[in-house]
């Protein structure tokens, strides 16, 4: 092990699970109980930071983990906006495993890890997209986390609504080109701003949009004009001034926009990065920023605390304290996105808010360990997310 990261094989073999599941397997095997038929649900008691909604992400990895196991897997589709509880306070069942408990017992820890982290990243990305008024949002967060997480960070942030990702492997994971232009280090190594801007324009392939970083040495508006004058096909300038130096970032954006417009560079966009989050983007978008590189707040998004619990054993409803026993079916109102559950799949609930019949939102993902449908592309999942969050309030 050169780097401290579990391999695919180690995850698939249950090596990343909590040790007490291994103890449990030994006990159940000794007592002849591994083959007991069970139903286990994935639910969330509450969402972090008083979020009203979240985006399910990571279930593709869960499917891959449980493929070829003798179980059925049901769940809401990846990229579905969900609420932690139904309209009457029942924890919403988001995924469900049915089958012999011994088939999936030792995979509970990685199963939860897949969806807890990815759903948090996807949700923060979606919240950022909404806060930005659906302007361009770029995922810049891989440098703040363990590098082995780069693919899942970039995939989850893209699915959640980010328009692009920054890491090379992340771009490959979502079948998109990674985006990014220059760091401050390039300007420093080249000696001055104009030389750096011109060298980048001369050397880097034309398919890469010309975005100049304009706050290395001088005032932002001074460097922005330098960039406009130095690069003929300049697409945008980027402000990345540290919070300790920037003063009022909305005012800097307005000032830079004014000075570029005054000199005939109204077509050059303004991108902003550095310490941004879903609570700051709206003001910056209103000030005139056209795009945002959001890093740490996405890659270090609050984890969504999914739990996995047995709710049925050998056909009988069972549950630990604080859980609701019995196999349930999950419905959603397509008008307001409120959720409801029913013990009978044919007993379709009506939305108390909209008065309309709810829709069964769960689908079968695995049938005796076999995929029911082909894997969806990240773009198709992202399109699903965007179509939903456009109808939601943050």
VMD Tcl script that draws the C-alpha trace (Angstrom):
set ca {
  {0.00 0.00 0.00}
  {1.80 3.11 -1.24}
  {-1.01 5.50 -0.40}
  {-3.51 5.06 2.41}
  {-6.53 4.18 0.31}
  {-8.49 0.94 0.03}
  {-8.37 -0.80 -3.33}
  {-11.46 -1.78 -5.31}
  {-10.89 -5.40 -4.32}
  {-10.63 -4.57 -0.62}
  {-13.90 -2.62 -0.70}
  {-15.67 -5.34 -2.68}
  {-14.50 -8.02 -0.24}
  {-15.80 -6.16 2.79}
  {-12.37 -5.20 4.14}
  {-13.52 -1.63 4.87}
  {-16.42 -2.70 7.07}
  {-16.64 -2.22 10.82}
  {-15.26 -5.24 12.68}
  {-18.48 -5.86 14.58}
  {-20.13 -7.02 11.37}
  {-17.49 -9.72 11.09}
  {-18.28 -10.78 14.66}
  {-21.98 -10.76 13.76}
  {-21.38 -12.99 10.73}
  {-19.51 -15.53 12.86}
  {-22.26 -15.67 15.46}
  {-25.08 -15.95 12.93}
  {-23.24 -18.62 10.98}
  {-22.64 -20.64 14.14}
  {-26.32 -20.40 15.05}
  {-27.61 -21.12 11.53}
  {-29.19 -17.70 11.05}
  {-27.26 -16.26 8.10}
  {-29.95 -17.34 5.67}
  {-32.83 -15.56 7.44}
  {-34.83 -13.49 4.98}
  {-34.73 -9.80 5.90}
  {-35.69 -6.37 4.64}
  {-33.37 -3.46 5.46}
  {-34.10 0.22 4.80}
  {-31.85 3.22 4.27}
  {-33.31 6.33 5.89}
  {-32.19 9.77 7.11}
  {-33.45 11.13 10.41}
  {-32.71 14.74 9.52}
  {-30.67 16.76 7.05}
  {-27.67 18.86 8.09}
  {-27.84 22.63 8.59}
  {-31.65 22.65 8.37}
  {-31.60 21.75 4.68}
  {-35.13 21.25 3.40}
  {-34.09 18.76 0.73}
  {-31.11 16.73 -0.48}
  {-29.94 14.88 -3.59}
  {-29.37 11.13 -3.51}
  {-25.96 10.25 -4.94}
  {-23.64 7.26 -4.67}
  {-26.18 4.54 -5.36}
  {-24.34 3.48 -8.53}
  {-21.43 2.39 -6.34}
  {-23.89 0.67 -4.01}
  {-25.26 -1.27 -6.98}
  {-21.75 -2.30 -7.99}
  {-21.01 -3.39 -4.42}
  {-24.10 -5.60 -4.18}
  {-24.14 -7.01 -7.72}
  {-24.07 -10.82 -7.85}
  {-25.30 -11.07 -4.26}
  {-28.53 -12.99 -3.76}
  {-30.54 -9.88 -2.91}
  {-33.05 -7.49 -4.42}
  {-32.29 -3.78 -4.23}
  {-34.94 -1.10 -4.52}
  {-34.56 2.65 -4.29}
  {-35.30 6.09 -5.59}
  {-33.18 6.79 -8.70}
  {-29.78 8.37 -8.23}
  {-30.12 12.12 -8.65}
  {-33.56 12.26 -7.05}
  {-34.32 15.19 -4.74}
  {-35.62 13.82 -1.47}
  {-36.81 14.95 1.93}
  {-35.72 13.21 5.12}
  {-39.25 12.64 6.36}
  {-42.68 12.23 4.91}
  {-45.36 14.90 5.30}
  {-46.43 13.24 8.56}
  {-42.96 12.75 10.03}
  {-42.11 9.17 9.04}
  {-38.48 8.70 7.97}
  {-38.50 8.33 4.20}
  {-37.24 4.91 2.97}
  {-34.81 5.84 0.18}
  {-33.25 2.44 -0.55}
  {-34.26 -1.08 0.46}
  {-32.44 -4.42 0.46}
  {-34.40 -7.67 0.50}
  {-32.73 -11.05 0.94}
  {-30.78 -13.31 3.30}
  {-29.04 -11.13 5.87}
  {-25.76 -12.99 5.45}
  {-25.61 -11.82 1.83}
  {-25.16 -8.18 2.75}
  {-24.38 -7.93 6.47}
  {-20.67 -7.13 6.12}
  {-21.27 -4.54 3.40}
  {-23.27 -2.13 5.54}
  {-20.32 0.16 6.29}
  {-19.16 0.72 2.68}
  {-22.78 0.91 1.50}
  {-23.43 3.78 3.88}
  {-20.09 5.40 3.09}
  {-20.90 5.49 -0.61}
  {-24.17 7.36 -0.23}
  {-23.48 9.45 2.89}
  {-20.52 11.28 1.39}
  {-21.59 11.47 -2.25}
  {-25.08 12.71 -1.33}
  {-23.59 15.47 0.81}
  {-21.33 16.64 -2.02}
  {-24.14 16.46 -4.59}
  {-26.52 18.36 -2.35}
  {-24.06 21.17 -1.65}
  {-23.40 21.41 -5.37}
  {-27.13 21.64 -6.05}
  {-27.54 24.28 -3.36}
  {-24.65 26.24 -4.87}
  {-26.23 26.05 -8.32}
  {-29.51 27.38 -6.95}
  {-27.78 30.12 -4.93}
  {-25.84 31.21 -8.03}
  {-29.07 31.73 -9.93}
  {-28.15 28.80 -12.19}
  {-25.08 30.62 -13.48}
  {-21.90 28.64 -14.12}
  {-20.58 26.72 -11.09}
  {-17.26 24.87 -11.29}
  {-16.12 22.19 -8.84}
  {-12.71 23.19 -7.45}
  {-12.59 21.12 -4.28}
  {-10.39 18.07 -4.96}
  {-7.26 19.68 -3.50}
  {-8.93 19.93 -0.10}
  {-9.55 16.20 0.30}
  {-7.61 12.94 0.04}
  {-6.61 12.55 -3.62}
  {-8.12 9.07 -3.82}
  {-11.51 10.80 -3.48}
  {-11.08 12.97 -6.57}
  {-13.29 10.81 -8.83}
  {-16.20 10.64 -6.38}
  {-15.92 14.35 -5.51}
  {-16.02 15.41 -9.13}
  {-18.70 12.90 -10.16}
  {-20.96 13.84 -7.23}
  {-20.47 17.59 -7.68}
  {-21.21 17.32 -11.40}
  {-24.34 15.24 -10.76}
  {-25.45 17.81 -8.18}
  {-25.32 20.63 -10.69}
  {-21.75 21.81 -11.19}
  {-21.08 22.58 -14.84}
  {-17.50 21.34 -14.82}
  {-14.84 19.70 -12.66}
  {-11.18 20.48 -12.20}
  {-9.31 17.18 -11.85}
  {-8.10 15.17 -14.80}
  {-9.38 11.87 -13.40}
  {-12.67 13.52 -12.40}
  {-13.22 14.63 -15.98}
  {-12.56 11.10 -17.19}
  {-15.04 9.73 -14.63}
  {-17.90 11.87 -15.96}
  {-16.76 11.69 -19.61}
  {-16.23 15.45 -19.75}
  {-13.16 17.61 -20.22}
  {-11.69 18.89 -16.97}
  {-11.60 22.69 -16.85}
  {-9.10 25.15 -15.44}
  {-6.57 27.61 -16.75}
  {-3.79 29.13 -14.66}
  {-2.68 29.41 -11.02}
  {-0.88 32.33 -9.38}
  {2.26 30.21 -9.66}
  {2.32 30.68 -13.44}
  {2.33 34.46 -13.11}
  {5.07 34.30 -10.48}
  {7.22 31.93 -12.56}
  {6.81 34.05 -15.71}
  {7.82 37.18 -13.85}
  {4.86 39.45 -14.53}
  {1.20 39.34 -15.44}
  {1.29 40.40 -19.10}
  {4.06 37.91 -19.91}
  {2.11 35.13 -18.23}
  {-1.15 35.99 -20.00}
  {0.53 36.12 -23.41}
  {2.53 32.93 -22.83}
  {-0.58 31.01 -21.83}
  {-2.38 32.25 -24.93}
  {0.58 31.29 -27.10}
  {1.24 27.82 -25.72}
  {-2.04 26.26 -24.52}
  {-4.25 24.58 -27.13}
  {-7.06 26.71 -28.55}
  {-9.78 24.43 -27.22}
  {-9.08 25.73 -23.71}
  {-10.99 28.93 -22.95}
  {-8.77 31.87 -22.09}
  {-9.45 32.74 -18.45}
  {-6.89 35.02 -16.81}
  {-6.24 35.09 -13.06}
  {-6.06 38.80 -12.24}
  {-5.09 39.32 -8.61}
  {-1.50 38.15 -8.25}
  {0.34 41.42 -7.66}
  {-1.81 44.45 -8.43}
  {-5.30 45.76 -7.93}
  {-7.88 43.46 -9.52}
  {-9.20 45.99 -12.03}
  {-5.65 46.91 -13.12}
  {-4.77 43.28 -13.83}
  {-8.15 42.70 -15.47}
  {-7.41 45.46 -17.98}
  {-3.93 44.00 -18.51}
  {-5.49 40.66 -19.36}
  {-8.03 42.20 -21.72}
  {-5.27 44.06 -23.55}
  {-2.91 41.06 -23.66}
  {-5.21 38.26 -24.86}
  {-7.27 38.80 -28.00}
  {-9.78 36.02 -27.39}
  {-10.07 36.45 -23.63}
  {-13.14 34.61 -22.38}
  {-13.10 35.63 -18.73}
  {-11.05 36.97 -15.87}
  {-10.95 35.20 -12.51}
  {-10.84 36.81 -9.10}
  {-9.31 34.63 -6.41}
  {-8.28 37.21 -3.82}
  {-8.06 35.77 -0.28}
  {-10.79 36.85 2.09}
  {-8.21 38.63 4.25}
  {-7.33 40.96 1.35}
  {-10.44 41.37 -0.70}
  {-12.58 43.82 1.30}
  {-16.02 43.87 -0.29}
  {-15.94 41.27 -3.05}
  {-19.31 42.39 -4.51}
  {-17.91 45.91 -4.86}
  {-14.72 44.60 -6.47}
  {-16.85 42.68 -8.99}
  {-18.88 45.81 -9.77}
  {-15.74 47.90 -10.14}
  {-14.00 45.40 -12.44}
  {-17.15 45.05 -14.52}
  {-17.45 48.81 -14.86}
  {-13.85 49.33 -15.94}
  {-13.90 46.49 -18.49}
  {-17.21 47.68 -19.94}
  {-15.90 51.23 -20.17}
  {-13.00 50.06 -22.33}
  {-15.04 47.89 -24.68}
  {-14.55 44.55 -22.94}
  {-18.15 43.96 -21.96}
  {-18.01 40.49 -23.51}
  {-15.35 39.31 -21.05}
  {-16.93 37.39 -18.20}
  {-16.06 37.58 -14.51}
  {-15.41 34.35 -12.63}
  {-14.88 34.26 -8.87}
  {-13.28 31.64 -6.62}
  {-11.86 31.36 -3.11}
  {-13.85 30.53 0.01}
  {-17.27 30.54 -1.65}
  {-20.31 28.67 -0.38}
  {-24.04 28.43 -0.86}
  {-24.68 31.39 1.44}
  {-22.41 33.83 -0.42}
  {-23.09 33.08 -4.07}
  {-26.38 34.92 -4.45}
  {-24.90 38.31 -3.51}
  {-21.95 37.80 -5.84}
  {-24.21 36.74 -8.71}
  {-26.35 39.83 -8.16}
  {-23.19 41.97 -8.20}
  {-22.39 40.75 -11.71}
  {-20.25 37.63 -11.39}
  {-20.85 35.22 -14.26}
  {-19.38 32.04 -12.80}
  {-18.02 30.55 -9.61}
  {-15.30 28.11 -8.67}
  {-16.55 26.47 -5.49}
  {-14.09 24.26 -3.67}
  {-13.93 23.39 0.01}
  {-17.61 23.91 0.77}
  {-18.45 21.25 -1.84}
  {-15.72 18.68 -1.23}
  {-16.08 19.12 2.54}
  {-19.88 19.25 2.42}
  {-21.78 18.04 5.50}
  {-22.19 14.28 5.40}
  {-25.78 13.11 5.18}
  {-26.29 10.61 7.99}
  {-28.01 7.69 6.33}
  {-28.75 4.69 8.51}
  {-29.44 1.13 7.43}
  {-31.83 -0.87 9.61}
  {-33.60 -4.22 9.51}
  {-37.36 -3.63 9.40}
  {-38.60 -7.14 8.55}
  {-37.40 -10.66 9.35}
  {-38.92 -13.79 7.85}
  {-41.99 -11.80 6.87}
  {-42.58 -10.31 10.34}
  {-42.18 -6.57 11.02}
  {-39.26 -5.85 13.37}
  {-37.24 -2.74 14.19}
  {-35.02 -1.29 16.86}
  {-36.13 1.68 18.92}
  {-36.64 4.86 16.93}
  {-37.34 3.02 13.67}
  {-40.59 2.11 11.93}
  {-40.92 -1.60 11.23}
  {-42.32 -3.27 8.16}
  {-41.61 -3.22 4.42}
  {-42.75 0.13 3.04}
  {-43.21 1.64 -0.40}
  {-42.12 5.20 -1.14}
  {-44.28 7.74 -2.96}
  {-43.65 11.35 -3.94}
  {-45.82 14.26 -4.99}
  {-44.52 15.52 -8.31}
  {-45.91 18.97 -7.56}
  {-44.30 19.87 -4.22}
  {-41.92 16.88 -3.80}
  {-43.44 15.88 -0.47}
  {-43.04 12.18 0.36}
  {-45.31 9.51 1.81}
  {-45.03 5.80 2.54}
  {-47.52 3.00 2.26}
  {-47.40 -0.57 3.53}
  {-49.48 -1.63 0.54}
  {-48.10 -0.75 -2.89}
  {-51.65 -0.54 -4.23}
  {-52.72 1.90 -1.52}
  {-51.57 5.08 -3.27}
  {-51.53 8.13 -0.97}
  {-52.68 11.62 -1.96}
  {-50.60 14.68 -1.24}
  {-52.16 16.64 1.63}
  {-50.68 19.84 0.28}
  {-51.51 19.55 -3.43}
  {-54.44 17.15 -3.22}
  {-53.09 15.08 -6.11}
  {-52.28 11.38 -6.24}
  {-48.66 10.66 -5.41}
  {-46.32 8.69 -7.65}
  {-44.43 5.54 -6.68}
  {-40.85 6.84 -6.75}
  {-38.94 3.64 -5.95}
  {-37.62 1.42 -8.72}
  {-35.97 -2.00 -8.71}
  {-32.22 -1.71 -9.11}
  {-31.09 -5.31 -8.59}
  {-33.05 -8.53 -9.04}
  {-31.29 -11.43 -7.30}
  {-28.06 -9.52 -7.75}
  {-28.59 -8.73 -11.42}
  {-28.95 -5.21 -12.76}
  {-32.46 -4.40 -13.86}
  {-31.40 -1.61 -16.23}
  {-28.25 -0.17 -17.76}
  {-26.07 2.26 -15.82}
  {-27.06 5.89 -16.40}
  {-24.50 8.42 -17.53}
  {-23.52 11.19 -15.09}
  {-24.97 13.71 -17.54}
  {-28.37 12.01 -17.57}
  {-28.40 11.96 -13.76}
  {-27.31 15.62 -13.64}
  {-30.13 16.56 -16.04}
  {-32.57 14.90 -13.64}
  {-31.21 16.94 -10.74}
  {-31.35 20.24 -12.63}
  {-34.93 19.62 -13.73}
  {-35.93 19.16 -10.08}
  {-33.96 21.94 -8.37}
  {-35.26 24.46 -10.89}
  {-38.62 23.91 -9.21}
  {-37.39 24.18 -5.63}
  {-36.61 26.99 -3.27}
  {-33.30 26.86 -1.39}
}
mol new
graphics top color blue
foreach p $ca { graphics top sphere $p radius 0.5 }
foreach p [lrange $ca 0 end-1] q [lrange $ca 1 end] { graphics top cylinder $p $q radius 0.2 }
display resetview
